[in-house]
Amino acid sequence: LDGGDVEAISSQLRPTSERSDPVRLSSNRQKSFLGAKIYGNGFLLTTEERDALVASDRKNGKLIFPYLGGQELNSSPTQTHDRFVIDFADRSLEDAEKWSALLKIVRLKVKPERDELKDNPDGRRRKAFWWQFGRSTPALSDALAPLSRCLAVARTTKHLAFAFQPPGRIFSENLVVFPDDSIAFFGVMQSRIHAAWVSLTSSTLRN
């Protein structure tokens, strides 16, 4: 290994015998969440599109939220978002029709893609509820409700970089979100000890 003889090489390419994979701790349940999978770029809006919709009817702003993904989190020092997203949450189609301008956009840009999905349980659900995200995150929303900020990190990243974020936005599935607002938690997650653990246990595309 690395040009030298070793007694053993594990599947993690370490000079040790194989060990069992780590197991999840039940005490960590509900302490981290994946962001929402919107399943349709037609939900997304530029800043100009969002501003125009709100200018035409202030009510539209109630269902338009800042949208943050891994690229924004890692590329901008301030994690500035440049996209917005339409979110009808779990509203019925009848209720969604109260926001006719927003529903028209989703009907034109999302529904045609949804109609082409495969005839399996996920596909049938997403076709039937085409105005809703493919996978929303109500448990995350509930966990964030009492907080003024949370911690987020990109799922796929070369550098482990956590950042505090305001809760009033939609986090993409490319982010892992932690409903914790304490500096102590941030210190643990951003520590070298945790970075070594992540490097050891996470999957990699290439070294």
N, C-alpha and C positions, 0 to 999 in steps of 0.2 A: 504494500500500500504506500503510495507516494515514493516509490522507488526502493522501499525497504521491506525485508521479510517480517511478517507478523504471524502470530499464532492463529489468528482468526480475523475475518472481515465480516462485519454485520451488513444487513441490507441498507443501513444508513451510512455505509462506507466508513466505519470506524473500526479501529483495531481491537474490537472486543467481540465476545460471543453474542449471539442473538438474545435480545431481551423482549419481553412482552410489550406490546404497545401500551401507552398510557391510557387509563380509563377516565371517563368523565366523572366529576364529583357532583353528586346530587345537590350539594350545598351551593353550587355555582349556577343552578337553574335560574333562568330569568335574569341573569346578570349580563348577558350579551345577546344581541339580536342582529340578524341580517336586515339590510334595508329592503325597500319594496321593489318588487319586480313589476314594472309597469306593463311590459309586454305590448309595446306599440309606441314608436317614436312620434306618432301623431298626437300624443298627449303633451308633448313638449312645445314650449313657446320661447321665442326670443324675448329680450327685454322690450323691444319695440312692439311686438305683437301683444304682449301683456299690457303695456301702457295703453295701447289703443283700445283694447277690450274694456279696461277699467274706465277709461275716459268716456266710452259709449254708455256704460252702465256700471256704476260703482259696486253694484251687487256682485258683479263677476269676480271682484277681488276676493270674495269670501272663499272661492274654490280654486284660486290660483296661488301656488306656493313656490318659493325658491326651491330649486332642485340641485342637489349636491352629489357628485360622484367621486370616484377615486382620483380622476385626473385633476379636478379642481382642488381636492384636498392636498395633493402632492405637488402641484405645479405653481400654485399661488401662495406667497408668504402669508397672506391674509385669508386664504381659502375662500376667495371671492367667487360667488356663483355667477354664471352668465346665462343660465337657463332657468325657466320656470316650467311648472307642470300643472296641468288641469287634474284635479282629484275630486271625483264624485264620492269617494269613500264607499260606503255600503248603501248609498241611496238607491231607491227603486228608480226604474226608468221614468215613472210618472213624476217623481220628485225631481229627477234630473232635468226634466223638460222645463222646469221653472227657470233654468239657465239656458235658454234656447240657443244663444250665440255660441256658448261653450259646447253644448251637445252637438250642434251642427258641425263644428270642427272635428270632434271625435267620431261622429257618424261618417264623415267623409274620409278621414285619414286613418282611423283605427279599425272600424268595422269591416272594411273589405279584406284586411289582412286576417282578422279573426275568422271570417267566413271560410278561409282556406285552410284552417287548422285541421288536423287529423281527427277522426272520429274515435277519440278515446275519452276517458273521464275528464282529464284536464282540458282537452280541446272542446268538448261539449260545454263545459262550464264557461270557458272563456268566450265561446261563441254566443252563448245565451246571455251573458252579462258583459257584452262588448264595451259598455261605457265605464266599466270598472277596471282597476288594475288587474293584471294577471295574478299577482299575489300581493295583497296588502299586508300591513303590519299593525293590526289593532292592539296586540299585546305590547308592542314597542310604544305606541302612542299613549297607552295607559301608563306605562312605566315612566314616560317622560313628562307627563302632565304636571306633577308637582315640582319639577326641576326648572332652574333658570338656565342650565347648560348641561351638556352631556359630552362624552368622549367618543371620538370616532377614529377609525384607522382603515386604510385601504386593504381589501382582501388580497389583492395582488400587488406587491410592491417590492422594490429592491431594498429600500430603506424603511425600517420600522419607525414610523413617525405618527404619534398620536396628537390629536388636536381637539381642544374644546370647541363645541358648536352650540349655537342656540337651538332649542328644540322645535321651533316653529317653522320647520322646513321638511321637505321630503328627502330622505336619504335613499340613494340607489342601492341595489343589491350588491354593488361593488364595494360597499362599505360594511364594516362591522361596527355596531353602535353599542356603547356601554352606558346605561342610565345611571351614571354616577357623576357628581359634580365636585368631588373633593380633590384637592391638590395632592393629598396623600395617595389616593388611588392612581392619579396620573403619574406620580413619582415611581410607584411600583411598576406600572405597565411600561414606562419609558426607561426603566433601569437596565443596566447591562446584564443583570442576572436574568431578567425576563427576555431580553433580546437573545441571549444564548439559548434559552429554552425554546423560543420560537424557531430559531435557526435549526435546532436539533429535531424538532417534531413536525415542522411544516413541510409541505411538498414543495418541490422546486422544479422549474422548467429546465434549467441548465445551471451549471456551476461555473 
